[in-house]
């Protein structure tokens, strides 16, 4: 098994909850809010997106799973005027 497999269960990473999405990846929920999603790329990399309301979602890059989730949280919190998650 590699890090990029989507397991059919809820996961917790970096303070966020990951749930299996319909796109073959994970939806990222933070403090109960759907803030983004990741889906498998190549090797151990995941495509990361932060959700935008009334705009196109922002692509954050191909990252390791935990780093992808941290960047999504950081982008979300940055938009809310808060500092990013370390």
Secondary structure, 3 states (H helix, E strand, C coil): CCCCCCCCCCEEECCEEEEECCCCEEEEEECCEEEEEEEECCCCCEEEEECCCCCCCEEEEEECHHHHHHHHHHHHHHHCCCCCCC
